[in-house]
Amino acid sequence: MARLKFLSDLYMEEATKRTRANPEYQEASEGFDDTLSFIVEPEPDKGVTERITVGTVLPQASEYWLDDRPVTFTFIAPYSVYVDIMTGKLDAVRAITKGSLKLKGPMPKILRYVKGTNLWIDTLRTIPTEFEGDFAERSFG
């Protein structure tokens, strides 16, 4: 499989397939049942010029969208933070607690599903991913 542009339509399609197909993630996330959006802020000085918004329903991954919608959880960070999370340089839960990944929504619920969160990110890391701008060299797969 060729690398998919991070958070593109094709990337999100593959992410939903792999999320649904991961029984370990599904078990660890049982009871979560919520909508999430990820807002990726541009970093023009690093070659990332567009704001990206994607969303999904987890753990079911029954759908995804590429626009703003009302959701239970919204995660907001610059592109570089998402790249650091996806490449294993930064732990997602630690990024939330330190404030580099801003969370709008009930933090206690997220903290109850740390194992599921980590397994979901591990699932996403199995997708051959192409980053843009100065982050292209960190692409993988």
N, C-alpha and C positions, 0 to 999 in steps of 0.2 A: 504494500500500500504506500502510495506517495504521501508525503507530509501534507497535512491539512492546516490551512491558515488558522491560527489560534482564534477561537470563538466565532468563526465563520459559520454560515449555514451548514456546510458539509461537516465541519468539526462538531457542531451541536447534534447533527443527525447521528454521527458515529458515537458521540458521548451518550446519547440516550440508549442506543443499542447496547453498548457495553455496560452501562449502568444496570439496565434490566437483566442482563445476562450474568451478573455477578451475584451468586447466591450468598456469599459471605457478607458482602455489603448489604444486601437486602435483609439478611437476618439481623445484622448489627444496627440497622436503621428502622427496624420494625417499630411502628408507633409514632414516627416523626411526622409524616404526612403533612407537608407544608409547601407553600410556593416560595421561590427564592429568585431574586434578581442579582446580577453581578454587573456593577457599573465600573467600567475601566476608563479612568481619566487619561487624556492624551498627555504625551510628553514631547512636544514639538522639537525641543532641543536635542532629543534622542531619536528623531525620525518617526515618531508615532503622533500623527496629526489628528486622528479622529477619535471621538468618544465612542465607546462600544457599550451597548447594553444587551444583555442576554438574560433569559430566565428559564426556569424549569419547575417541575413539580417533583419533589423527592420524597421518598425513595423510588416511587413508581416510574419516574422518567417517562410519563405517559405523553408528554408534549414538551415542546420548547418554543421560545419566541425570541425575536430579535428587536424588541421595542420595550418601552416603559409600560408597565401594568401595575395595578395595585397587587402587592404581595405581602406575605407575612415577614419575610426577611430580605433586607437589601444589604449587599456588601459593596463598599466603595473604596477604591484605591487606585493609585497610578499604575500604569501598565507594568512598570518595573517590579512592583510588589507581586503582581500576579505571575510574572515570569519567575521571580525568586521562589514562589510557592510551587509552581509547576516543575521547576528543575531541582527541588529539594533543598534549596539554599535557606528557605524560611518555612517554618512550620505554620500552617494556617491558623490554628487555635492561638498560638503564641502571637501571631500577627494581629489577631483580634484583641487579645488582652493588652498588647503594647500600643494599640491604636494605629498601627500602620495600615491595617485593613479595618475600615470603619464599618460597624454593624448598626443597622437600624432594625430593631426587632428584639424579641425577648432572649437576652443572653443566657439565662438559666437553661432554657430548652436546648440551645446550641451546645452548652457545656455537658448536658446529659448524653449527647450523641457524639462525643469526641471520637470514639472508635469508628463509628459510621462515617464521620467527616474524613478521617484519615484514609479509610478504605475507599471512599469515593475519589479522593484525590489520587490515590494509587491507581484506581481504574482509569482516570483521565490521563495519567502518565503513560498508559499503554498505547495511547493514540500517537502516531507519528505527527509531531507538531512543528509548524513553521511560525517563528516569531518574526516581527517586522522591525524595521529601523536598526538601531544599534544593537538590538537584541537578536538579530538574525543568526549570529554565531552561536547562540545558545539553543537553537532549534535541535530537535532530537527525533530519533526513530527512523 
